[in-house]
Amino acid sequence: MEFDSYWLSAREMAGLAACAGFDAVFQGGRPPEGPESCPQGFLLLRKG
């Protein structure tokens, strides 16, 4: 399974997705783990 990665906050991505006609189904995040230097955010979107 592949995921796209963006250097924007989950809030910014949710706003861009909403402008493109998507609805957020789930939004979550977690702090960095192991060698990661940045927190991770996740969005599950549905076309509205």
C-alpha positions as a LaTeX table, in Angstrom:
\begin{tabular}{lrrr}
\hline
Residue & $x$ (\AA) & $y$ (\AA) & $z$ (\AA) \\
\hline
Met1 & 0.00 & 0.00 & 0.00 \\
Glu2 & 1.30 & 3.46 & $-0.86$ \\
Phe3 & 0.58 & 6.81 & 0.76 \\
Asp4 & 1.23 & 10.32 & $-0.45$ \\
Ser5 & 3.32 & 12.54 & 1.82 \\
Tyr6 & 2.96 & 16.32 & 2.10 \\
Trp7 & 4.83 & 18.89 & 4.22 \\
Leu8 & 1.66 & 20.65 & 5.32 \\
Ser9 & $-0.31$ & 20.38 & 8.54 \\
Ala10 & $-3.35$ & 18.11 & 8.62 \\
Arg11 & $-5.48$ & 21.24 & 9.07 \\
Glu12 & $-4.02$ & 22.80 & 5.90 \\
Met13 & $-4.51$ & 19.57 & 3.94 \\
Ala14 & $-8.11$ & 19.23 & 5.17 \\
Gly15 & $-8.80$ & 22.81 & 4.01 \\
Leu16 & $-7.33$ & 22.15 & 0.57 \\
Ala17 & $-9.26$ & 18.90 & 0.28 \\
Ala18 & $-12.51$ & 20.65 & 1.25 \\
Cys19 & $-11.89$ & 23.27 & $-1.47$ \\
Ala20 & $-11.48$ & 20.40 & $-3.95$ \\
Gly21 & $-14.83$ & 18.87 & $-2.94$ \\
Phe22 & $-13.71$ & 16.24 & $-0.42$ \\
Asp23 & $-15.12$ & 15.58 & 3.07 \\
Ala24 & $-12.87$ & 14.47 & 5.93 \\
Val25 & $-13.97$ & 11.07 & 7.26 \\
Phe26 & $-11.08$ & 10.72 & 9.73 \\
Gln27 & $-8.26$ & 13.01 & 10.85 \\
Gly28 & $-5.55$ & 11.90 & 13.25 \\
Gly29 & $-1.93$ & 12.35 & 14.12 \\
Arg30 & 0.94 & 11.21 & 16.28 \\
Pro31 & 4.28 & 12.52 & 17.52 \\
Pro32 & 7.54 & 11.51 & 15.80 \\
Glu33 & 8.79 & 7.98 & 16.48 \\
Gly34 & 12.27 & 6.52 & 16.17 \\
Pro35 & 14.33 & 8.31 & 13.49 \\
Glu36 & 11.45 & 10.58 & 12.39 \\
Ser37 & 11.94 & 14.28 & 13.02 \\
Cys38 & 8.39 & 15.50 & 12.33 \\
Pro39 & 4.96 & 14.55 & 13.68 \\
Gln40 & 2.74 & 12.50 & 11.38 \\
Gly41 & $-0.81$ & 13.41 & 10.36 \\
Phe42 & $-3.41$ & 11.29 & 8.62 \\
Leu43 & $-6.54$ & 12.14 & 6.62 \\
Leu44 & $-9.14$ & 9.78 & 5.22 \\
Leu45 & $-11.19$ & 11.65 & 2.61 \\
Arg46 & $-14.41$ & 10.98 & 0.74 \\
Lys47 & $-15.49$ & 12.75 & $-2.45$ \\
Gly48 & $-18.55$ & 14.83 & $-1.45$ \\
\hline
\end{tabular}
